[in-house]
């Protein structure tokens, strides 16, 4: 058996953990620069606020219904996700984190007489220990477990846990479940399904195997088998290191000073190299880019970039940050107002087993390694931005987050204070 634990309206739920007064009230969370709604509580959804709606288009709904609006707070969301993961690992031998708010649990070998009760137990534990409501679906395959978790959100009487295993129950659910909402069926496949008269997941199951293989190739065939209760999607409790890594942001206002842009890109580079070191990799090539606001058609437009090569590979904080700043100085032009910038590690390889150049200075390498390890320790202990390179300025990204909540779990200066009278 497999389980899928899905955090309900995750970003909005994270905000509510520290604002219990918002329970039962409409809440939305905005994207970078406070542009669009990327998370909505159930109450906000009931008001007709669609996913991805620009704030200026829903302003009337927000003001009329007193919707609480938050700017995105990714430091908080990432930490809360980690806390949910820690709870889930106490219930299964292996946990595969699928996204920031979803995880699969491998329950093969877990002997429970009442799996429905076990699903509810997992859900209750997550809510009690983290404050996050979680829907847990258990089924014979990962695809069916995902469907079961969605049923928890549709039917509150399930109390956060659904065990879907009997063939007659699976058929009943699949007859009503839209094929377009099945995990593994992409947008391109939806058009093909419509031409074949397939509207529900059950319609998809009824297709002949030959037609599935011909029309939807191997991924579609795996989904077809999974819906029949045959596990075909491997469980991955080990996350493969990423082969490329990007950190980029749009700015609240256009940047026209080289020092400002260098500082912003240096902060992106520091964030990227932190992630690189966390997965135990080295970067051999980094692209640094910046572009203007394409919506300001009357202004001069450009997309500038510079590729930096690290012949021996590096995961050194200082080397990457300084190289990123130097790249900005290479292409910066004061004629343009830069609206977005970022860094991309385009060639990455594992640190383990890598042999560097014979001409490197061992003493310098050892010193740089000690500095990077010290920065890692300070970041892990006190949070990102505790120690900064001078080029970063104050280390703050110039994005418009006027309604961002405090980083209550990752920043010492923003930890909640409790006063007893």
HELIX and SHEET records of a PDB file:
HELIX    1   1 UNK A   10  UNK A   17  1                                   8    
HELIX    2   2 UNK A   20  UNK A   22  5                                   3    
HELIX    3   3 UNK A   32  UNK A   34  5                                   3    
HELIX    4   4 UNK A   42  UNK A   46  1                                   5    
HELIX    5   5 UNK A   55  UNK A   57  5                                   3    
HELIX    6   6 UNK A   59  UNK A   64  1                                   6    
HELIX    7   7 UNK A   74  UNK A   88  1                                  15    
HELIX    8   8 UNK A  115  UNK A  130  1                                  16    
HELIX    9   9 UNK A  142  UNK A  154  1                                  13    
HELIX   10  10 UNK A  156  UNK A  158  5                                   3    
HELIX   11  11 UNK A  167  UNK A  174  1                                   8    
HELIX   12  12 UNK A  179  UNK A  181  5                                   3    
HELIX   13  13 UNK A  187  UNK A  195  1                                   9    
HELIX   14  14 UNK A  201  UNK A  205  1                                   5    
HELIX   15  15 UNK A  209  UNK A  227  1                                  19    
HELIX   16  16 UNK A  258  UNK A  278  1                                  21    
HELIX   17  17 UNK A  317  UNK A  331  1                                  15    
HELIX   18  18 UNK A  362  UNK A  382  1                                  21    
HELIX   19  19 UNK A  390  UNK A  392  5                                   3    
HELIX   20  20 UNK A  412  UNK A  414  5                                   3    
SHEET    1   A 5 UNK A  94  UNK A  99  0                                        
SHEET    2   A 5 UNK A 102  UNK A 106 -1                                        
SHEET    3   A 5 UNK A   2  UNK A   7 -1                                        
SHEET    4   A 5 UNK A 134  UNK A 139 -1                                        
SHEET    5   A 5 UNK A 161  UNK A 164  1                                        
SHEET    1   B 3 UNK A  37  UNK A  40  0                                        
SHEET    2   B 3 UNK A  27  UNK A  30 -1                                        
SHEET    3   B 3 UNK A  68  UNK A  70  1                                        
SHEET    1   C 4 UNK A 245  UNK A 255  0                                        
SHEET    2   C 4 UNK A 338  UNK A 350 -1                                        
SHEET    3   C 4 UNK A 281  UNK A 292 -1                                        
SHEET    4   C 4 UNK A 303  UNK A 314 -1                                        
END                                                                             
